[in-house]
Amino acid sequence: MFREINGLPSHILVIHAAVVFVPLLALLASAYGLVPRWRPRLGWAVVGLAVLTPIVTWVSTETGEALEEAFQEKGFDPALLAQIHEHAEYAETLLWFTVGLAVAAIALLLVTRDDRPSRLPSWLPLLLTVVVVALGVASLVYVFLTGDSGAQAAWGRVL
């Protein structure tokens, strides 16, 4: 299921969604927390991205593992396989940061709703904003590290 789409490695096709959605979630969720007047306009976008981003990141990770297995089966160069393994490790970390960011973003949305329970601590939105921004920065760093290591493995010896 995760190996090919129309004869091409699935990973090559689906990673583009993660490369776009992870930074979008990080930036929009951070903006939602940091700029309260933007919340009415950003809320639904943040919810949508918080649902979709972990899914596409997981699919990207699964398709990457399928591609790595195909390379191992074909006996690719051990140095290249080591680069791919490093890329996979970054991707696994990115997945967890993305899941955490999505959960924190949804929690922030829930505690900043107009109809939220008044018994919530007043410091909770600030704390969740700090968590969202921190996880957003970590996600941005790891989307870069993952993408760069994958691009180096794929194209570093070509040009």
N, C-alpha and C positions, 0 to 999 in steps of 0.2 A: 504493500500500500504506500509506503513512504519512499520507495526507491526511485521510481520514474514517473514522469508525466510526458506523454507523447514522445517517448524515446529519449528524453533528456533527464538528467538527474533532478529530482524534485527539489533538492536543497537549493540549487542554483536559482530556481524560480521563486521559492517561497521566502527566501531570506530578505528579499526586498521589502516585504511587508513589515518584518521585524525592524529593519533598518530605518523605516519611516515611523512606525507606530511607537517604538520605545522612546525616541526623542520627543515626539509629540506629546505622549503621556507625561513625560518628565517635565516638559516646559509648561503645558497647560495646567497640570495639577499644581505645580509650584505657583504659577500665576494666580490660580484660584485661591490658594492659601494666602498669598502675599498681597493681593489687591482685591479687597472685599467688594468694591463696587463692580468688578468684572464677574462676580460669582453668578448672577442671573444669566449672563450670556455664555459662560463656560461650563456650567453644571452638566448639561446633557452631553457635551463633547467629552468631558472628563469621565462620565459614567460609561459612555460607549467605548472609549479607549481603555478604561480600566477593565472592561470585560474582554475586549478583543486582543489587547496587547499580550497578556500572558498566554492566550491560546496560540497566537501566531508565533510567539517566541518558543513555545513548547513544540509546535509543529516544525519550526526551523531546526530545533535541537534534534528531534527524532529523525528528520530527513538527513541531517548531517551525520548522525550515527549510522544510518543506512549507507550513506556514501562512503564513510570511513570503512565500514565492513567490506564494501565492494572493492575498495582500494587494497585492503589487506588480502582479500581473496585473489586478486590479480597479481599479488606479489610486488607491489610498488616499493620504491626505494625506501629503506628504513629511515633515512634522514627526512624525507618528505612525510612519512607516517608520523614521525616525532613532531613535526610542525603541525600536522593535522590534529594530533593528540593535544597539543598545547591550545590550539584553536577550540577544540571541544571542551577543554577545561574552562576556558574563558566563557564559552557559551553556557555551560552549566551554571556558573556563578551568575551570569547575566539573567538566566531564567529565574533564579531565586530572588535577585534584586527586583526584577520586574513584578513577580508575584507580590512581594512585600510592598512595592510602590502602589500597585493596584489596590491592595487591601487598605493601605493607609489613606489613599485618595478617596476611596468609598467611605471610609470612616470619617474623614474630614467633611465630606459632603453631608453625611448624616448629622454630624454635630453642629453644622452651620445652617441647617434648614430653618426656615422661619417658624415651622411648627414643632421644633425640637422641644423635648421636655426641659422645663426651666430648672430642674434640679441637677443638671449637668454642671460640673465645675467650670467656672469662667475661663480657666487657664487651658482647658482641654483643646480648643481650636488652635491656640498658639503652639502647644506641644505637638499636635498632629501636623501643623504646618512645618515645624522644624523637621519632623520625621519624613514628611513628603519631600521636602527640599533635599535632605541628606540622601534619601533613597533615589531621588531623581538625579542627583550628581553622581552617585555610585553607578546608576544605570547608564548614564551618559558615558562615563569612563569605560564601563565594560562593553557597551555597544561599540565604542571605538576600538578597544583592545581586541574584541572578538572579530570585528570586521577587518581590522588591519592584519591580524594574524592569519585570517582566512585568505585575504587578498595576497599576502606574501607567499602563502603556501601554493595558491593557484597561479599567481602571475610573477612571483619573484624571480623565477629562473627563465622566464619567457622573454622579457625585454631587457 
